Amino acid sequence: MSRKRQKVPYSNKILRILDKKLAVSLPELHNLEAEFPSEKYAITRSLKRLQEAGLVEKISSSHNDYARLTKAGKKKIHSLQLNNETTLVNTIWDGLWRIIILDLGEDRKNERESLRYLLKKANFVCIKNTVWISPYPFEHLFTNIKKDLNLTTELMIIVTDQLDPETNLAFLKATQEN
């Protein structure tokens, strides 16, 4: 009886492993669940595709070769975390509004569009061109993204329950329409 195997998304596994460490040796990555020769090949191809996509970079030392995430790879892992069905996010409102002010210039248009995409995936609602709101606790994710992209005043994160009644009603209405 042949053993039927499901297709494993090695690219996502590799990204998640690299997200936990500063760098991982290539032999360690190549041995990732590689029971069968075809799986070793799949892992090698996935790693090569990640490098070609600019998500992973190879670092050579006198002792070994290593792989680590690039800035683009860190962005990708954050988007994977948003898409992961097992990610637990409290959907019961705790009374706090998460307000994100995003102001990136035209010279950083790609980053701006990527961040807008992530904000939408995290159920933030655009109130004004640069202002996004959500009742859900994703502020830690965006704090990490802010650090990874070296953003200071271009991305501001505000968590508050102190809003005037009219603004509070407008925010409630906007999030319910979404």
C-alpha positions in Angstrom: 0.0 0.0 0.0 1.5 3.3 -1.0 1.6 6.1 1.5 -0.2 9.2 0.2 1.3 12.5 1.2 -0.2 15.9 1.2 1.6 18.7 -0.5 3.5 20.7 2.2 4.0 24.4 1.8 7.7 24.4 2.6 8.2 28.1 1.7 5.8 29.1 4.6 7.5 26.6 7.0 11.0 28.0 6.1 9.8 31.6 6.6 8.3 30.7 10.0 11.5 29.0 11.1 13.6 32.0 10.0 11.2 34.3 11.8 12.1 32.7 15.1 15.9 33.0 14.7 18.3 35.6 13.4 19.8 33.1 11.0 19.5 29.3 10.4 22.2 27.1 8.8 21.4 25.8 5.4 22.0 22.1 6.4 19.4 22.6 9.2 16.9 23.9 6.7 17.6 21.2 4.1 16.9 18.5 6.8 13.5 20.0 7.6 11.2 16.9 7.7 13.1 15.4 4.7 12.2 11.8 5.0 12.0 11.2 1.3 14.4 12.4 -1.4 11.6 14.3 -3.2 11.0 16.3 0.0 14.6 17.3 0.2 14.4 18.5 -3.4 11.2 20.4 -2.6 12.8 22.1 0.3 15.9 23.1 -1.8 13.6 24.5 -4.5 11.5 26.4 -2.0 14.6 28.0 -0.5 15.9 28.9 -3.9 12.5 30.5 -4.8 12.5 32.5 -1.6 16.0 33.8 -2.3 14.9 34.7 -5.9 11.9 36.5 -4.6 14.1 38.5 -2.2 12.5 37.1 0.9 15.5 35.2 2.2 19.2 36.0 1.8 22.2 33.6 2.0 25.1 34.5 4.2 28.4 32.6 4.0 30.9 32.2 6.7 34.1 30.2 7.0 32.2 27.4 8.9 28.8 27.3 7.2 26.2 28.9 5.0 23.2 30.5 6.6 19.8 31.9 5.6 18.0 34.8 7.1 14.9 36.9 6.4 15.2 40.1 4.4 12.9 43.1 5.2 10.6 41.8 2.4 10.6 38.4 4.1 9.7 40.0 7.4 6.7 41.7 5.7 5.7 38.4 4.2 5.8 36.6 7.5 3.6 39.3 9.0 1.0 38.8 6.2 1.2 35.0 6.8 0.3 35.6 10.4 -2.7 37.6 9.4 -3.9 34.8 7.0 -3.2 32.0 9.4 -6.5 30.5 10.6 -5.0 29.4 13.9 -4.0 33.0 14.8 -6.2 33.8 17.8 -7.4 37.4 17.8 -10.0 38.5 20.3 -13.1 39.5 18.4 -14.9 40.8 21.5 -14.4 44.5 21.8 -12.5 45.5 24.9 -13.7 49.2 24.6 -10.3 50.3 23.2 -9.9 51.8 19.7 -6.8 51.1 17.7 -6.1 54.2 15.5 -3.2 54.0 13.0 -2.0 57.1 11.2 -0.1 56.1 8.1 1.8 58.9 6.3 4.3 57.5 3.8 5.4 59.7 0.8 5.3 58.9 -2.9 9.0 57.7 -2.6 7.8 54.8 -0.4 4.6 54.0 -2.3 5.2 50.2 -2.4 5.6 50.1 1.4 2.5 52.3 1.8 0.4 50.0 -0.4 1.7 46.9 1.4 0.8 48.5 4.8 -2.7 49.5 3.5 -3.2 45.9 2.4 -2.2 44.6 5.9 -4.5 47.1 7.6 -7.4 45.9 5.5 -6.6 42.2 6.2 -6.5 43.1 9.9 -10.1 44.6 9.6 -9.0 48.2 10.0 -11.3 50.7 8.4 -10.0 53.8 6.6 -11.6 56.9 8.1 -9.5 59.4 6.2 -6.8 58.9 3.6 -4.1 58.4 6.3 -6.2 57.3 9.4 -7.3 53.7 10.1 -9.4 52.4 13.0 -10.1 49.0 14.5 -11.6 47.6 17.7 -9.4 44.5 17.3 -6.0 44.1 19.1 -3.6 44.1 16.2 -1.5 47.0 17.5 1.4 44.7 18.5 1.6 43.4 14.9 1.9 46.9 13.6 4.3 47.9 16.3 6.6 45.1 15.1 6.1 46.2 11.4 6.9 49.8 12.5 10.2 48.6 14.0 11.1 46.3 11.1 10.6 49.1 8.6 12.3 51.7 10.7 9.3 54.0 10.7 9.0 56.7 13.3 6.4 59.4 12.7 5.3 57.9 9.4 3.3 55.2 11.3 1.7 56.2 14.5 -0.3 53.8 16.7 -2.8 55.1 19.2 -4.8 52.9 21.6 -7.5 54.8 23.4 -11.0 54.7 24.9 -11.1 58.5 25.3 -13.1 59.8 22.3 -15.9 62.4 22.2 -19.3 60.8 21.8 -19.8 61.8 18.2 -16.5 60.4 17.1 -17.2 57.2 19.0 -20.5 56.8 17.2 -18.8 57.5 13.8 -16.2 54.9 14.5 -18.8 52.3 15.6 -20.8 53.0 12.5 -17.8 52.7 10.2 -16.6 49.4 11.7 -20.1 47.9 11.4 -20.4 48.9 7.8 -17.2 47.1 7.0 
